[in-house]
Amino acid sequence: MKPVIGGWSLRRRVITLLTVVGLLLIGLASAEAAVAARNRTQIDAVLNQTGPLRVQSQELLNALLDQETAIRGYAVSGDPADLTPYQEGLDQEKSVVASMRTLLDDYPQIGHELRMVEDQTAQWRQSVAEPVITTTEQSGTRAGQALVTEQARQQFDQVRSAVNDLQEEILTAREQAASNVRTSSNVLVVLLIVAALVVVVAGALLVLSLDRMVIRPLIGLADQVREVAEGDYQHGIATTGPPEFVRLGEDVDAMRQKIAADLAEVRAARERIEWVNSQLQKQAEELTRSNRDLEQFAYVASHDLQEPLRKVASFCQLLQRRYAGQLDERADQYIAFAVDGAQRMQRLINDLLAFSRIGRLTTGFVEVDLNKVMGDVAGQTEAARQYADAELTWSGLPVISGEEPLLTNLLANLVSNSIKFRRPDVPSKVHISARLVGAEWEITCQDNGIGIEPEFADKIFVIFQRLHSKDAYPGTGIGLAIVKKIVEYHGGRVWVDTDVPEGTAIRFTLPALPEDVEAAAAGDSAVQPNALTGGDSTASTEPPAAPTEQADEADQPDRADEATESGRTGDMRETVG
């Protein structure tokens, strides 16, 4: 049975409840603010008006008593010094009355009583005090004492009675203000209690409403969803409660129906996928066997081809040495072609064998100091550099993680390539440098040779790809392909920078050690890799290292032979940065 969606939504109910509660709390807060303001006014009346008035009324009485006592004393002694308290009392009376008047704006009755005191005091001063002072000054103390009669005392008693009436009125006003403070405080407390009750009742209503409209429907929906999640995809989901929950239940049930429909398709697809996986696994196993057979074939073929090639090359060379000049010129040319072809085939086989071994025969990555590697490269390329009068320099090379033999082969190929493709009659200069870019070292091999046209920048890394004839620049065309494979094996990339002003700049990247990256990120001083230091030095005169099976593209043995045949050693400069 599909539930009917109707009635107020959950949001509307919650908003209505919160609005009613908010309005009640705002009304209570406004009433509390008004009562609190009135309470502060009433407390101010007690503390800053009626309280000081009561104290000042007592000070006024004391000033009048001082005046009356000074008049009596002066009438007895006739000493003008005895009039000093009278004058001080008069000044104090004026000061107190002036101060009291500033506090009487809200108390007109007290102001009336204060005027009564002033009138009585003025009458006493006019009818008693001033005549006593004048008579005593003119006629002596006896005449002055004669004026201090019972009637004079009664007249001062009227002044004292007026002051008492003033104090009674001030006390009455103070008690009324205190009563008002207590009343407003009680009202404020009642309003706070009512506000607290409103919050409690609203919270209770909200909790009960959430339990009935949210929690119970959610629990019911969760139980039904849990049944579906446990595998009962045919269990229908029905939800009660607010319209939002009913729509949610319908959406979940629609999703259940779609999942049930998709599940049937998934089961069928799974069977097809399992069949495809089994076929792929068979193909993968067959491909693995094929690759293994190909590697074995390449290795065996390379070694098996060496022997007949050596025999062909040896006998061709014997023919060349024994019968050179004895046959006609065409025969000598044919023999030279045969010797050259056999030697080139040997170099091709050796290079192919070296190319196939990269990444297959591994000794594991270790930390390699490229400055030390460049020292080995300088030894390997010494003969070629002597022949070409080349200068090899390097500076600031880092320590990286890799295989030292492969990295030596990589740099040897680049240096040999730079020396081979030099400009005629221009001393060759090759410089190796490095800089940290992000988390990689970018290493550059820069020379001043013939350069590479931009359209051929990508072709030079293709195996057996040559841009010149073998007569112009000998070699097998595999050296830079080996460079690319070694760089990619170490997780880097290699390219030709065509923006250099002259020569060729081949750049490649190698992952940097974590400590180098952290040092650069921390903003420390420039990273100083473990580099050889010292000034320019003359290269060693020891014989060059024997060429390995991984022959570079420059075909170093041929150049060494040519240098020996010509008898030229040249000036070789090796600068270590």
LOLODO-715808 format. One record per residue (C-alpha): x, y, z; residue in one letter. Coordinates in steps of 0.5 Angstrom, whole numbers, plus 2048, in hexadecimal, padded with zeros to 3 digits. Layout:
XYZA;...
This chain:
800800800M;8038077FEK;80380C803P;7FF812802V;804818802I;80081E806G;80082380CG;80582780EW;80D82680CS;812825811L;81582B810R;80F82F810R;80D82C817R;81482E81AV;814835817I;80D83681AT;80F833821L;816837821L;81283E81FT;80D83D824V;81283C829V;816841826G;811846827L;80F84482EL;816845830L;81784C82CI;81184E830G;81484C837L;81A84F835A;817856834S;81385683AA;81985383EE;81D85983BA;81885E83DA;81785C844V;81F85B844A;81F863842A;81A865847R;81E86184CN;82486484BR;82186B84BT;81E869852Q;824867855I;82786D852D;822871856A;82386D85DV;82B86E85CL;82C874859N;82687985BQ;822877861T;828874864G;82D87A863P;82687F865L;82687B86CR;82D87C86DV;82D88486BQ;82688586FS;82A883875Q;830887873E;82B88D873L;82888C87AL;83088C87CN;831892879A;82B89687CL;82D893883L;834896882D;83089D880Q;82C89C887E;83189A88BT;8368A0889A;8318A588AI;8308A3891R;8378A3892G;8388AA88FY;8338AC894A;8368AA89AV;83D8AB898S;83D8B1893G;8438AE890D;8438AF888P;8478A9888A;8418A588AD;83D8A7884L;8418A387FT;83D89D880P;8378A187EY;83A8A3878Q;83D89C876E;836899878G;83389F873L;83889D86DD;83789686EQ;82F89786EE;82F89A868K;834895865S;82F88F867V;829892865V;82C89485EA;82E88C85DS;82888A860M;82488E85AR;82888A855T;825884857L;81D886858L;81B886851D;81787F852D;815881859Y;811887859P;80E886860Q;815886863I;81788C860G;81088F863H;81388D86AE;81A890868L;817897867R;81389686DM;81A895871V;81D89B86DE;81789F86FD;81789D876Q;81F89E877T;81E8A5873A;8198A7879Q;81D8A587EW;8238A887CR;81F8AF87BQ;81C8AF881S;8218AC886V;8288AB883A;8298B2880E;8268B6886P;82A8B288BV;8318B3887I;82F8BB886T;82D8BC88DT;8338B8890T;8378BC88CE;8348C388EQ;8318C2895S;8368BC898G;8348B589AT;82F8B789FR;82B8BA899A;82C8B4895G;82A8AF89AQ;8248B289BA;8228B1894L;8238A9895V;81C8A8897T;8188A2898E;8148A5891Q;81B8A588EA;81C89D890R;81589B88DQ;81689F887Q;81C89B886F;818894888D;814896882Q;81A89687DV;81C88F880R;81588D87FS;81588F878A;81C88B877V;81988587AN;813885875D;818886870L;81B880872Q;81587C873E;81387E86CE;81A87B869I;81987586DL;81287486AT;815875863A;81B870864R;81686B867E;81286B861Q;81886B85CA;81A865860A;81486285FS;813863858N;81A860857V;81885985BR;812859856T;81585A850S;81B855852S;815850853N;81285184DV;818850849L;81984A84DV;81284884BV;814849843L;81A845844L;81783F846I;811840841V;81784083CA;81A83A83EA;81383783EL;812839837V;819836835V;81882F839V;81182E836V;81383082FA;81982B830G;815826832A;81082782DL;816827828L;81882082BV;81281D82BL;810820823S;81781D821L;816816824D;80F816821R;81181981AM;818817819V;81B81281EI;81680D81DR;81580E815P;81C80D815L;81D807819I;817804815G;81B80680EL;822803811A;81F7FD813D;81C7FC80CQ;8227FE808V;8267F980CR;8227F480AE;8237F6803V;82A7F6804A;82B7EF807E;8287ED800G;8217ED800D;8207F27FAY;8197F07F9Q;8177F3800H;8137F97FFG;8147FF803I;80E803806A;80F80980AT;80B80E80ET;80C814811G;80D81B80EP;80C81C807P;81481D806E;815816809F;80F813805V;8138157FFR;81A813801L;81780C802G;81480C7FBE;81B80E7F8D;81E8087FCV;8198037FAD;81A8067F3A;8228057F4M;8207FE7F7R;81C7FC7F0Q;8227FF7ECK;8277FB7F0I;8237F57EFA;8227F67E8A;82A7F77E7D;82C7F17EBL;8297ED7E6A;82D7F07E1E;8337F07E5V;8327E87E6R;8327E77DFA;8387EC7DEA;83C7E97E3R;83B7E27E0E;83E7E57D9R;8437E97DDI;8467E37E0E;8467DF7D9W;84A7E57D7V;84F7E57DDN;8507DE7DCS;8527E07D4Q;8567E67D6L;85A7E27DBQ;85B7DC7D6K;85E7E27D1Q;8627E57D7A;8657DF7D8E;8667DD7D1E;8697E57D0L;86E7E37D6T;8707DD7D3R;8717E17CDS;8757E67D0N;8797E27D4R;87B7DE7CDD;87C7E47C9L;8817E77CFE;8857E07CFQ;8857E07C7F;8887E77C7A;88D7E57CCY;88F7DF7C9V;88E7E27C2A;8937E77C4S;8987E37C7H;8977DD7C1D;8987E37BCL;89E7E57BFQ;8A27DF7BDE;8A17DF7B5P;8A27E77B5L;8A97E67B9R;8AB7E17B4K;8A87E57AEV;8AB7EB7B0A;8B27E87B2S;8B37E47ABF;8B17EB7A8C;8B67EF7ABQ;8BB7E97AAL;8B97EA7A3L;8BA7F17A3Q;8C17F17A6R;8C47EB7A2R;8C17ED79BY;8C17F579CA;8C47F7795G;8C57F1792Q;8BE7F178FL;8BA7F678BD;8B77FC78EE;8B07F978ER;8B27F3792A;8B57F8797D;8AF7FC797Q;8AB7F5798Y;8AF7F379EI;8AE7F97A1A;8A77F97A0F;8A77F27A3A;8AB7F47A9V;8A77FA7ABD;8A07F77AAG;8A37F17AFA;8A57F67B4Q;89F7FA7B4R;89B7F47B5M;89F7F27BBQ;89D7F97BER;8967F97BCL;8967F27C0I;8997F57C6N;8957FB7C6D;88F7F77C5L;8917F27CBL;8927F87CFA;88C7FB7CEF;8887F57CFS;88B7F47D6R;8897FB7D9I;8847FA7DEG;8857F27DER;88B7F17E1L;88B7F67E7T;88F7F67EDT;88A7FB7F1G;88A8027F2F;88F8057F7V;89280C7F8E;89680E7F2V;89B8157F2D;89A8177EBL;8A181B7ECN;8A48147EDK;8A18127E7V;8A38177E3M;8AA8167E5G;8A980F7E2D;8A68127DCV;8AC8167DBA;8B18107DBG;8AC80C7D6Q;8AC8127D1T;8B38147D2E;8B68117CBA;8B08157C8A;8B181B7CBR;8B981B7C9Q;8B781A7C2Y;8B281F7C2A;8B68247C6D;8AF8247CBA;8AE8287D1E;8AA8247D6L;8A78287DDT;8A28277E2W;89F82A7E8S;89A82A7EEG;8988227ECL;89481F7F2P;8938197F5V;88D8157F2I;88A80E7F3S;88C8097EDG;8908047EAE;8978067E9E;8998027E3P;8938057DFL;89480C7E1L;89B80B7DFT;8998097D9N;89480E7D8L;8998147D9L;89E8107D5A;89A8107CFN;8988177D0L;89F81A7D0V;8A18157CAS;89B8187C6N;89D81F7C8S;8A581E7C6I;8A381A7BFK;89E81F7BDF;8A38257BDR;8A482B7B8R;8AA82A7B4P;8B082E7B6D;8AC8307BDV;8AF82D7C3P;8A98297C6S;8A782C7CDK;8A28277D1V;89F8297D8H;89B8257DDI;8968297E2S;8908287E6A;88B82C7EAR;88582A7EEL;87E82B7EBV;8798297F0G;87A8227F2A;87F8207ECE;8868227EAW;8868257E3E;88D8237E0I;8908267DAT;8958247D5C;89782A7D1Q;89C82A7CBD;89E82F7C6N;89D82A7C0G;89982A7BAI;89282A7BDG;88C8277BCI;88682A7B8E;88082A7BBP;87C8267B7E;8818207B8F;8818217C0A;87C81B7C1D;87F8167BCK;8868167BFI;8848127C5F;88180C7C0V;8858067BFI;8898067B9F;88780D7B7Q;88C8117B4R;88C8187B1L;8938177AEH;8968127A9S;89B80D7ACK;8A18107A8D;8A08177ABA;89F8147B2Y;8A080D7B4P;89C8097B9G;8968057BAT;89180A7BBG;88F8067C2I;89280B7C7G;88D8107C8L;88880A7C8A;88C8077CEI;88C80E7D2V;88480E7D1K;8838077D4K;8888087DAI;88580F7DCV;87E80C7DBE;8808067DFY;88280B7E5H;87B80E7E5G;87D8157E1G;87D8177DAR;88181A7D4V;88181F7CFW;8858247CAV;88482B7CCD;88482F7C5T;8848367C8D;88C8367CAV;89083B7C6P;8958367C3E;89682F7C3G;89282A7C7T;88F8297CEA;88C8237D0I;8888237D6R;88681D7DAF;88381D7E1T;8848187E7L;8808177EEP;88381B7F3A;8858197FAL;88081A7FFP;88581E804E;8868237FED;87F8247FCV;87E826804E;88482A804A;88282E7FEA;87A82F801A;87D831807A;880837804G;887835806D;88D837803S;88E8357FCA;88F82D7FCV;89682B7FBQ;8978247F8P;89D8207FAN;8A18237F4A;8A98227F3L;8AC8297F4T;8B382C7F2G;8B58307ECG;8B782E7E5D;8BB8287E4S;8BF8247DFT;8BC81D7DDA;8C08177DFS;8C48147DAT;8C280D7DBE;8BF8097D6P;8B88097D5P;8B38047D7A;8B17FF7D3A;8AB7FF7CFP;8A57FB7D2T;8A07F77CEE;89B7FD7CFQ;89E8017CAA;89C8087C9D;89A80C7C3E;8A080F7C2A;8A48087C0D;8A980A7C5Q;8AE8047C3P;8AE8077BCD;8B080E7BER;8B580B7C2A;8B88077BDD;8B880D7B8E;8BC8117BDA;8C180C7BET;8C280B7B7E;8C38127B6S;8C88137BBG;8C48197BER;8C381A7C6T;8C08217C6G;8BF8257CCD;8BA8227D1M;8B78277D6R;8B38247DCE;8B08297E0T;8AC8277E7V;8A782C7EAG;
